[in-house]
Amino acid sequence: MGVRMTKHVLPSTDTESELASMARMLTHIRDSARALDAQAVEYCVEMALHAVADEIRHRHEFVITGAGLDTSTRRLQ
């Protein structure tokens, strides 16, 4: 009879943390490429950064939609 250790972290939270870490890393790499005037590298890293941002945005919208929250703008009368 052994003790099983498990993580009690929600997978979405863990994934969001990983994506945020990737975004910080890519931002640092992009800034370094910019400082070195490595334009091709800067461009490619910028595209990767946009892809990570889109993934974070997509996951956030999916969570809100899955929770049944209405995010549409309503006009007050």
C-alpha positions in Angstrom: 0.0 0.0 0.0 1.9 3.0 -1.3 0.9 6.6 -1.2 0.0 8.1 -4.6 0.9 11.7 -5.1 -1.1 13.6 -7.6 -1.3 17.2 -8.8 -4.3 19.1 -7.7 -3.9 21.8 -10.3 -6.5 22.3 -13.0 -5.1 21.4 -16.4 -6.3 24.7 -17.9 -4.4 26.6 -15.2 -1.3 24.6 -15.8 -1.6 25.1 -19.6 -2.2 28.8 -19.2 0.9 29.1 -17.1 2.9 27.3 -19.6 1.6 29.5 -22.5 2.4 32.6 -20.4 5.9 31.4 -19.8 6.3 30.8 -23.6 5.1 34.3 -24.3 7.6 35.8 -21.8 10.4 33.7 -23.3 9.5 34.7 -26.9 9.2 38.4 -25.9 12.8 38.2 -24.5 14.1 36.5 -27.6 12.4 39.0 -29.9 13.8 41.9 -27.9 17.3 40.4 -28.1 16.9 39.8 -31.8 15.8 43.5 -32.2 18.9 44.7 -30.2 21.2 42.6 -32.5 19.4 43.9 -35.6 18.5 40.3 -36.6 15.5 41.2 -38.6 14.6 37.7 -39.9 14.9 36.2 -36.4 12.8 39.1 -35.0 10.1 38.5 -37.6 9.9 34.8 -37.0 9.8 35.1 -33.2 7.1 37.9 -33.6 5.0 35.4 -35.6 5.5 32.8 -32.9 4.5 35.3 -30.2 1.3 36.1 -32.1 0.5 32.4 -32.3 0.9 32.0 -28.6 -1.2 35.1 -27.9 -3.9 33.7 -30.3 -3.9 30.4 -28.4 -4.2 32.1 -25.0 -7.1 34.2 -26.4 -8.8 31.1 -28.0 -8.5 29.1 -24.7 -9.9 32.0 -22.7 -12.9 32.4 -25.1 -13.5 28.6 -25.0 -13.5 28.7 -21.1 -16.0 31.6 -21.1 -18.2 30.0 -23.7 -18.1 26.6 -21.9 -19.1 28.3 -18.6 -22.2 29.7 -20.3 -21.2 33.3 -19.7 -22.5 35.8 -22.3 -19.7 38.2 -23.3 -21.7 40.1 -25.9 -22.1 43.9 -25.5 -25.5 44.9 -24.5 -27.0 48.3 -25.2 -28.6 50.1 -22.3 -32.0 51.7 -23.0 
